[in-house]
Amino acid sequence: MEKLIACCGLDCSVCDARNATIQNDDDLRKATAEKWQKMYNAPDITPETINCTGCRVEGVKFSHCLQCEIRKCADTKGYVTCGECPELDGCQIVAGVHKFMPEALQNLKHLN
């Protein structure tokens, strides 16, 4: 499976929201909503909100992806991903993602 690297380095190709959207799988939408409600203490996540084609791919975005400060920063600076930014290693905007998902940082470093 080809990776679809988001601005932050996460791999959208393994994201349940993207896969539910691409496969039009309502059971996966429901399971993802239930999992993310608990994981993120976010009762407003419902199966109907689980729709996303990926961070850097045309199409619908999950609500968080639309509001993502990391994505906004990369867009503002004209970067495709944070991997292009010379401030990546010390960046506090993307640090939270990399703290919990260190593979995202490795994805970015392998892009260049």
Backbone as CSV, one residue per row, in Angstrom:
resi,resn,N_x,N_y,N_z,CA_x,CA_y,CA_z,C_x,C_y,C_z
1,MET,0.846,-1.184,0.000,0.000,0.000,0.000,0.885,1.239,0.000
2,GLU,0.589,2.174,-0.870,1.338,3.417,-0.953,0.941,4.327,0.200
3,LYS,1.923,4.982,0.789,1.644,5.915,1.874,1.108,7.219,1.302
4,LEU,0.194,7.831,2.026,-0.324,9.159,1.717,0.024,10.040,2.903
5,ILE,1.158,10.679,2.836,1.676,11.406,3.989,1.015,12.772,4.130
6,ALA,0.446,12.994,5.306,-0.192,14.266,5.643,0.871,15.323,5.915
7,CYS,0.457,16.554,6.052,1.393,17.643,6.342,2.245,17.338,7.567
8,CYS,1.656,16.735,8.585,2.342,16.441,9.847,3.189,15.177,9.783
9,GLY,2.971,14.367,8.759,3.715,13.118,8.631,2.890,11.873,8.878
10,LEU,1.679,12.030,9.393,0.821,10.857,9.563,0.518,10.250,8.202
11,ASP,0.306,8.953,8.185,0.012,8.243,6.944,-1.497,8.098,6.789
12,CYS,-2.085,8.939,5.932,-3.535,8.922,5.715,-4.019,7.594,5.140
13,SER,-3.142,6.850,4.485,-3.589,5.596,3.867,-4.014,4.552,4.898
14,VAL,-3.604,4.714,6.149,-4.003,3.767,7.192,-5.042,4.362,8.148
15,CYS,-5.537,5.541,7.825,-6.529,6.207,8.672,-7.910,5.591,8.450
16,ASP,-8.569,5.252,9.546,-9.894,4.635,9.459,-10.921,5.571,8.814
17,ALA,-10.818,6.873,9.062,-11.771,7.806,8.450,-11.607,7.815,6.942
18,ARG,-10.388,7.854,6.473,-10.143,7.845,5.026,-10.610,6.520,4.421
19,ASN,-10.258,5.422,5.061,-10.640,4.117,4.519,-12.157,3.927,4.501
20,ALA,-12.840,4.416,5.527,-14.300,4.337,5.542,-14.891,5.161,4.403
21,THR,-14.282,6.307,4.128,-14.758,7.172,3.048,-14.516,6.534,1.693
22,ILE,-13.298,6.081,1.453,-12.928,5.496,0.165,-13.749,4.241,-0.124
23,GLN,-13.973,3.439,0.921,-14.706,2.177,0.758,-16.220,2.341,0.941
24,ASN,-16.643,3.568,1.309,-18.038,3.851,1.629,-18.580,2.801,2.600
25,ASP,-17.844,2.625,3.707,-18.108,1.575,4.687,-18.730,2.177,5.949
26,ASP,-20.056,2.080,6.054,-20.752,2.660,7.196,-20.430,1.945,8.506
27,ASP,-20.135,0.654,8.449,-19.753,-0.068,9.670,-18.422,0.460,10.199
28,LEU,-17.476,0.729,9.311,-16.191,1.283,9.730,-16.361,2.711,10.238
29,ARG,-17.261,3.481,9.627,-17.546,4.833,10.123,-18.051,4.765,11.565
30,LYS,-18.973,3.851,11.807,-19.557,3.713,13.146,-18.490,3.288,14.153
31,ALA,-17.702,2.287,13.810,-16.656,1.803,14.715,-15.618,2.896,14.980
32,THR,-15.258,3.646,13.953,-14.272,4.719,14.098,-14.822,5.829,14.988
33,ALA,-16.063,6.208,14.768,-16.681,7.247,15.596,-16.690,6.823,17.063
34,GLU,-17.074,5.593,17.334,-17.110,5.104,18.715,-15.715,5.108,19.330
35,LYS,-14.733,4.649,18.566,-13.353,4.601,19.065,-12.832,6.013,19.340
36,TRP,-13.034,6.919,18.402,-12.505,8.280,18.544,-13.255,9.077,19.614
37,GLN,-14.559,8.798,19.814,-15.295,9.456,20.894,-14.617,9.185,22.228
38,LYS,-14.277,7.918,22.440,-13.616,7.526,23.696,-12.176,8.015,23.747
39,MET,-11.444,7.807,22.675,-10.026,8.142,22.634,-9.776,9.637,22.849
40,TYR,-10.616,10.463,22.244,-10.410,11.915,22.285,-11.426,12.639,23.171
41,ASN,-12.240,11.858,23.911,-13.286,12.436,24.747,-14.086,13.460,23.944
42,ALA,-14.584,13.019,22.798,-15.254,13.898,21.842,-16.600,13.298,21.425
43,PRO,-17.627,13.523,22.238,-18.934,12.946,21.924,-19.549,13.486,20.629
44,ASP,-19.018,14.592,20.119,-19.569,15.168,18.886,-19.117,14.429,17.626
45,ILE,-18.195,13.486,17.775,-17.797,12.671,16.626,-18.850,11.585,16.431
46,THR,-19.479,11.615,15.281,-20.532,10.652,14.958,-20.153,9.943,13.655
47,PRO,-20.815,8.845,13.345,-20.528,8.173,12.073,-20.680,9.110,10.869
48,GLU,-21.606,10.054,10.959,-21.830,10.990,9.855,-20.654,11.942,9.655
49,THR,-19.836,12.134,10.691,-18.685,13.045,10.577,-17.427,12.328,10.092
50,ILE,-17.499,11.018,9.981,-16.332,10.241,9.555,-16.288,10.195,8.028
51,ASN,-15.737,11.245,7.465,-15.571,11.376,6.027,-14.304,12.171,5.764
52,CYS,-13.362,11.590,5.029,-12.116,12.272,4.718,-11.408,11.520,3.585
53,THR,-10.887,12.267,2.641,-10.132,11.644,1.555,-8.626,11.699,1.803
54,GLY,-8.216,12.422,2.855,-6.801,12.562,3.179,-6.403,14.018,3.205
55,CYS,-5.408,14.316,4.000,-4.970,15.691,4.238,-4.612,16.443,2.961
56,ARG,-3.853,15.805,2.097,-3.335,16.506,0.919,-3.974,16.039,-0.384
57,VAL,-5.134,15.408,-0.270,-5.836,14.890,-1.435,-7.126,15.700,-1.595
58,GLU,-7.484,16.002,-2.831,-8.736,16.711,-3.081,-9.903,15.920,-2.499
59,GLY,-10.885,16.640,-2.017,-12.088,15.992,-1.516,-12.412,16.389,-0.096
60,VAL,-13.380,15.728,0.466,-13.885,16.013,1.795,-12.806,15.777,2.855
61,LYS,-12.861,16.557,3.922,-11.922,16.428,5.042,-12.698,16.225,6.342
62,PHE,-12.143,15.416,7.226,-12.676,15.275,8.577,-12.591,16.646,9.245
63,SER,-13.517,16.968,10.124,-13.583,18.319,10.706,-12.255,18.762,11.308
64,HIS,-11.559,17.878,12.004,-10.273,18.266,12.588,-9.265,18.631,11.492
65,CYS,-9.282,17.897,10.415,-8.337,18.155,9.325,-8.567,19.528,8.708
66,LEU,-9.818,19.961,8.634,-10.121,21.283,8.100,-9.597,22.393,9.007
67,GLN,-9.586,22.136,10.317,-9.181,23.133,11.297,-7.726,22.979,11.735
68,CYS,-7.016,22.020,11.205,-5.684,21.657,11.672,-4.680,22.803,11.528
69,GLU,-4.097,23.209,12.648,-3.107,24.287,12.653,-1.837,23.888,11.907
70,ILE,-1.500,22.619,11.939,-0.316,22.131,11.227,-0.518,22.301,9.730
71,ARG,-1.647,21.883,9.254,-1.977,21.991,7.829,-2.017,23.456,7.398
72,LYS,-2.628,24.308,8.231,-2.697,25.738,7.933,-1.301,26.347,7.857
73,CYS,-0.429,25.973,8.782,0.940,26.496,8.808,1.694,26.097,7.539
74,ALA,1.631,24.828,7.186,2.320,24.357,5.978,1.795,25.080,4.743
75,ASP,0.483,25.221,4.644,-0.118,25.921,3.509,0.347,27.378,3.453
76,THR,0.350,28.045,4.597,0.758,29.449,4.662,2.195,29.632,4.193
77,LYS,3.049,28.684,4.561,4.468,28.771,4.188,4.744,28.231,2.790
78,GLY,3.717,27.672,2.154,3.881,27.145,0.803,4.520,25.771,0.750
79,TYR,4.467,25.029,1.858,5.046,23.695,1.914,3.977,22.641,1.660
80,VAL,4.372,21.559,1.041,3.467,20.423,0.862,3.328,19.694,2.196
81,THR,4.450,19.488,2.886,4.446,18.874,4.216,5.419,19.641,5.113
82,CYS,5.355,19.349,6.385,6.280,19.951,7.346,7.720,19.496,7.099
83,GLY,7.877,18.420,6.360,9.213,17.923,6.052,10.043,18.911,5.250
84,GLU,9.419,19.854,4.586,10.133,20.876,3.821,10.595,22.046,4.684
85,CYS,10.074,22.139,5.877,10.337,23.289,6.742,11.659,23.131,7.495
86,PRO,12.513,24.129,7.430,13.790,24.053,8.151,13.625,24.088,9.672
87,GLU,12.444,24.449,10.147,12.181,24.525,11.587,11.520,23.255,12.131
88,LEU,11.447,22.206,11.332,10.727,20.990,11.709,11.151,20.437,13.067
89,ASP,12.435,20.270,13.279,12.901,19.607,14.509,12.551,20.367,15.786
90,GLY,12.417,21.671,15.723,12.090,22.446,16.920,10.676,22.986,16.931
91,CYS,9.860,22.587,15.979,8.512,23.146,15.816,7.561,22.660,16.909
92,GLN,6.956,23.615,17.605,6.005,23.267,18.656,4.612,22.981,18.101
93,ILE,4.342,23.427,16.880,3.025,23.198,16.291,2.819,21.716,15.993
94,VAL,3.831,21.064,15.475,3.716,19.655,15.083,4.275,18.701,16.151
95,ALA,4.893,19.247,17.176,5.554,18.423,18.200,4.601,17.447,18.893
96,GLY,3.366,17.853,19.120,2.407,16.974,19.792,2.120,15.714,19.005
97,VAL,2.007,15.849,17.704,1.780,14.675,16.856,2.987,13.756,16.938
98,HIS,4.166,14.330,16.829,5.382,13.514,16.800,5.691,12.887,18.156
99,LYS,5.240,13.516,19.232,5.436,12.942,20.568,4.675,11.620,20.688
100,PHE,3.451,11.603,20.190,2.608,10.417,20.324,2.707,9.473,19.129
101,MET,3.181,9.983,18.000,3.298,9.178,16.785,4.664,9.444,16.147
102,PRO,5.742,8.945,16.744,7.085,9.237,16.222,7.290,8.772,14.782
103,GLU,6.502,7.817,14.333,6.629,7.375,12.944,6.240,8.487,11.967
104,ALA,5.425,9.439,12.415,5.055,10.565,11.553,6.291,11.416,11.242
105,LEU,7.126,11.639,12.228,8.363,12.392,12.001,9.281,11.630,11.055
106,GLN,9.363,10.338,11.233,10.199,9.523,10.341,9.663,9.559,8.905
107,ASN,8.343,9.543,8.759,7.757,9.651,7.418,8.206,10.939,6.734
108,LEU,8.171,12.043,7.478,8.583,13.327,6.912,10.048,13.334,6.521
109,LYS,10.868,12.757,7.370,12.305,12.762,7.104,12.665,11.857,5.919
110,HIS,11.825,10.880,5.637,12.081,9.981,4.519,11.538,10.523,3.187
111,LEU,10.750,11.579,3.258,10.213,12.195,2.046,11.300,12.959,1.274
112,ASN,12.242,13.509,2.004,13.254,14.378,1.372,14.556,13.668,1.160
